[in-house]
């Protein structure tokens, strides 16, 4: 049995991961820490487990094997380095950290301690991602020239997001670094290579300290373009994916939950529906498997590294009003 401590209930998905840990046959929650003691005490009371106001005291316990980190993004580095140094396996909400420097410090601590790290990048595991990868690997789209992924909701205009999600200090940004993480890592995946340049534009429709409307444009060395779109101010914007290549195009979520493909290579004159592949198991289950089988989440960690670099480049692009080369970040 993997004994897990919850480190903060700051993030909106913290209780989702709590339920995943409770449902998994090989994990159990045994303790809670929170940077806001009252919130942590309430959660611990609901779970019937001890609350620790001192993180170091919790991490020193030998009856805790791993931690689920849902703390504010700006303290991820501090919390995760401490957890790794204490020999605790780490599952965390995206982003892994706000800067590449912090990511590298976390990964160095994880490697030195030999603990297992997995980052929640859930849409990498959904069926449509596997199906789209199958289409791309078949070659019927030719060389990918443009990828566009959009994910938005009305959390800011309908006022259902927690207020701390608009904290620039804690979050490192708004719509792009929160919701836009998903289209960012998917765009990176579908482009097939790490972009070399990023140029972003942010909008502030509701006048928050962070952006509530965002676009980031990624360019690869081969000339392909990725368009990442996210917003907190869009009432009925579907989650959409477009991939265009030299021989064909692919559409998903416009707005139906299906993938449509049209290709010159197979002589299709009409859009046809792609086969629906099986998705992968959830990130939390992958983490437990890595702990039990002594394996490393290499692909997941690499994608998390790239995600932070692209987010950091996007923020710098807006701040400095220019395109930013990835080599400036790394």
C-alpha positions in Angstrom: 0.0 0.0 0.0 1.4 3.4 -1.0 0.7 5.9 1.9 0.1 9.4 0.6 -0.1 12.8 2.1 -2.1 15.6 0.6 0.1 18.8 0.4 -2.4 21.7 0.2 -6.0 22.1 -1.1 -5.2 25.3 -2.9 -5.9 24.0 -6.4 -9.4 23.4 -7.7 -8.6 19.8 -8.6 -7.2 18.8 -5.2 -10.3 17.0 -4.2 -10.4 15.2 -7.5 -6.9 13.7 -6.8 -8.1 12.9 -3.3 -10.9 10.8 -4.7 -8.5 9.2 -7.2 -6.2 8.2 -4.3 -9.1 6.9 -2.3 -10.4 4.9 -5.2 -7.1 3.3 -6.2 -6.6 -0.1 -4.6 -3.0 0.5 -3.8 -3.0 4.0 -2.3 -4.4 5.5 0.8 -4.4 9.1 2.2 -2.8 9.2 5.6 -2.1 12.9 6.3 -2.7 16.5 5.2 -0.6 19.7 5.2 -1.8 23.1 3.9 -0.2 26.5 3.8 -3.5 27.8 5.1 -4.0 25.8 8.3 -7.8 26.3 8.6 -8.3 24.8 5.1 -6.0 21.9 5.8 -7.6 21.2 9.2 -11.0 21.1 7.6 -9.8 18.7 4.8 -8.0 16.5 7.3 -11.2 16.3 9.5 -13.3 15.2 6.5 -10.7 12.6 5.6 -10.2 11.4 9.2 -6.4 11.8 9.1 -3.9 14.0 11.0 -3.2 17.6 9.9 0.3 18.9 10.1 0.9 22.6 10.2 4.6 22.1 9.8 5.6 20.6 6.4 9.0 19.5 7.6 7.4 17.5 10.4 5.1 15.7 7.9 7.9 14.9 5.5 10.0 13.5 8.3 7.5 10.7 8.9 8.5 7.3 7.8 4.9 6.1 7.4 4.4 8.4 4.4 5.6 7.1 1.0 4.4 9.9 -1.4 2.8 13.2 -1.7 0.2 14.8 -3.9 1.1 18.5 -4.4 -1.7 20.9 -5.0 0.0 23.9 -3.5 0.2 27.4 -5.1 2.4 27.1 -8.3 4.9 29.7 -6.9 5.9 27.4 -4.0 6.0 24.2 -6.1 9.8 24.3 -6.2 10.1 24.7 -2.4 7.6 22.0 -1.5 8.8 19.5 -4.1 12.5 19.8 -3.5 11.8 19.3 0.3 9.6 16.3 -0.5 12.2 14.7 -2.8 15.0 15.2 -0.3 12.8 13.5 2.3 12.5 10.5 0.0 8.8 11.0 -0.9 7.4 10.2 -4.3 5.6 13.2 -5.9 2.4 13.5 -7.9 1.6 17.1 -8.8 -0.8 19.3 -10.6 0.5 21.2 -13.6 2.6 23.3 -14.0 5.5 21.6 -12.5 7.0 25.0 -11.7 6.8 28.6 -13.0 10.3 28.7 -14.5 12.7 26.4 -16.2 15.3 27.1 -13.5 12.9 25.9 -10.8 11.9 22.9 -12.9 15.6 21.9 -13.2 16.0 22.2 -9.5 13.0 20.0 -8.8 14.2 17.4 -11.3 17.8 17.4 -9.9 16.3 16.7 -6.4 14.1 14.0 -7.7 16.9 12.3 -9.6 19.3 12.5 -6.6 16.7 11.0 -4.2 15.6 8.4 -6.7 11.9 9.1 -6.1 9.1 8.9 -8.7 7.6 12.0 -10.2 4.5 12.3 -12.4 2.8 15.5 -13.5 -0.9 15.7 -14.2 -1.2 16.4 -17.9 -4.6 14.6 -18.3 -5.4 15.3 -21.9 -2.3 13.4 -23.0 -4.2 10.3 -21.9 -7.6 10.9 -23.5 -8.8 8.8 -26.5 -8.7 11.7 -29.0 -5.0 12.2 -28.3 -4.2 8.6 -29.0 -6.4 8.6 -32.1 -4.8 11.8 -33.4 -1.3 10.4 -32.9 -2.3 7.3 -34.9 -3.5 9.5 -37.8 -0.2 11.5 -37.6 1.9 8.4 -37.6 0.0 7.0 -40.6 1.4 9.9 -42.7 -1.8 10.7 -44.4 -1.6 14.4 -43.4 1.8 14.7 -44.9 4.2 17.2 -43.1 2.4 19.0 -40.3 2.3 22.7 -41.1 -0.2 24.1 -38.5 -1.7 22.9 -35.3 -4.3 24.9 -33.4 -5.8 23.9 -30.0 -8.4 25.9 -28.1 -9.8 25.5 -24.6 -11.9 28.1 -22.8 -14.6 28.6 -20.3 -16.5 31.4 -18.6 -15.0 31.1 -15.1 -14.1 34.9 -14.9 -17.3 36.3 -16.4 -19.6 33.8 -14.6 -17.5 34.3 -11.4 -17.1 30.6 -10.5 -13.3 30.4 -10.3 -11.8 30.8 -6.9 -10.4 34.3 -6.3 -6.9 33.1 -5.8 -6.7 31.9 -9.4 -6.4 35.5 -10.3 -3.2 36.0 -8.2 -0.3 36.8 -10.4 2.1 36.0 -7.6 0.7 32.5 -6.8 -0.3 31.4 -10.3 2.3 33.1 -12.5 -0.4 34.1 -14.9 -4.0 33.5 -15.7 -5.9 31.8 -18.5 -2.8 30.6 -20.4 -0.8 29.1 -17.5 -3.9 27.5 -16.0 -6.4 26.4 -18.7 -4.0 27.0 -21.5 -1.6 24.3 -20.2 -3.7 21.7 -21.9 -3.7 23.2 -25.4 0.0 24.1 -24.9 1.2 20.5 -24.2 -1.1 19.1 -26.9 0.1 21.6 -29.5 3.7 20.7 -28.5 2.9 17.0 -28.9 1.2 17.3 -32.3 3.9 19.5 -33.8 6.3 16.6 -33.2 9.1 18.8 -32.1 9.9 21.5 -29.5 9.2 25.0 -31.0 12.1 27.4 -31.3 10.2 30.6 -30.9 7.1 31.9 -29.0 5.1 35.1 -29.4 2.0 35.7 -27.2 -0.8 38.2 -26.7 -2.9 38.5 -23.6 -6.3 40.2 -23.0 -7.7 41.5 -19.8 -11.5 41.5 -20.4 -12.5 41.5 -16.7 -9.7 43.7 -15.5 -8.0 41.1 -13.3 -4.3 41.1 -12.4 -3.8 38.2 -14.8 -4.9 37.6 -18.4 -8.3 36.1 -19.0 -7.9 35.8 -22.8 -4.7 34.5 -24.4 -3.1 33.3 -27.6 0.4 32.0 -27.9 2.0 31.3 -31.3 4.7 28.7 -31.5 7.1 28.3 -34.4 9.3 25.2 -35.1 12.6 25.1 -36.8 10.9 23.5 -39.9 8.4 26.4 -40.2 5.3 24.7 -38.7 3.1 26.9 -36.6 1.2 26.1 -33.4 -1.6 28.2 -32.1 -2.5 27.9 -28.5 -5.8 29.6 -27.3 -7.3 29.8 -23.8 -9.8 32.0 -22.0 -11.8 32.5 -18.9 -14.4 34.7 -20.7 -16.0 32.5 -23.3 -19.4 31.0 -22.6 -19.8 28.3 -25.2 -16.4 27.9 -26.8 -15.9 24.1 -27.6 -12.5 22.4 -26.9 -11.2 22.2 -30.5 -8.2 20.7 -32.3 -7.1 21.4 -35.8 -4.1 19.9 -37.5 -3.2 20.8 -41.1 -0.5 19.3 -43.2 0.9 19.2 -46.8 -1.5 16.3 -47.7 -4.5 16.7 -45.4 -6.3 18.1 -42.4 -7.8 16.9 -39.2 -10.6 18.4 -37.1 -11.8 17.5 -33.6 -14.5 19.0 -31.4 -16.1 21.4 -33.9 -18.1 20.8 -31.7 -18.8 17.1 -31.9 -16.8 14.6 -29.9 -15.3 12.9 -33.0 -12.2 13.3 -35.3 -12.7 14.1 -39.0 -9.9 13.6 -41.5 -9.5 14.5 -45.2 -6.4 13.5 -47.1 -5.1 13.7 -50.6 -3.1 10.5 -50.0 -6.1 8.3 -49.6 -8.0 10.0 -52.3 -10.8 11.2 -50.0 -13.0 13.8 -51.5 -15.1 14.1 -48.3 -14.4 14.3 -44.5 -14.2 10.8 -42.9 -14.4 9.9 -39.3 -11.2 8.5 -37.8 -11.1 5.3 -35.7 -11.6 5.9 -32.0 -8.5 4.6 -30.2 -8.3 3.6 -26.5 -6.8 6.2 -24.2 -4.1 5.6 -21.6 -4.6 5.1 -17.9 -4.9 8.3 -15.8 -1.7 10.1 -14.7 -2.3 9.2 -11.0 -2.5 5.5 -11.9 0.7 5.9 -13.9 2.4 7.4 -10.9 1.4 4.5 -8.7 2.6 2.0 -11.4 6.0 3.8 -11.6 6.4 3.5 -7.8 5.5 -0.1 -7.7 7.5 -1.1 -10.8 10.5 1.2 -10.2 10.1 2.9 -13.6 10.4 6.5 -14.7 7.8 8.7 -16.3 10.3 9.9 -18.9 7.8 11.1 -21.5 5.6 12.8 -18.9 8.5 14.6 -17.3 9.9 15.7 -20.7 6.5 17.2 -21.6 6.3 18.9 -18.3 9.7 20.5 -18.9 8.7 21.7 -22.3 5.4 23.0 -21.0 7.1 25.3 -18.4 9.6 26.5 -21.0 6.7 27.5 -23.4 4.7 29.2 -20.7 7.8 31.1 -19.5 8.5 32.2 -23.0 4.9 33.3 -23.5 5.0 35.4 -20.4 8.3 37.0 -21.4 6.9 37.6 -24.9 4.0 39.6 -23.5 6.2 41.4 -20.9 8.8 42.4 -23.4 6.5 42.8 -26.4 8.5 40.6 -28.7 9.0 37.1 -30.0 11.1 35.0 -27.6 13.5 32.3 -28.6 13.3 29.1 -26.5 17.1 29.1 -26.3 16.7 32.2 -24.1 14.7 30.3 -21.6 16.9 27.1 -21.4 
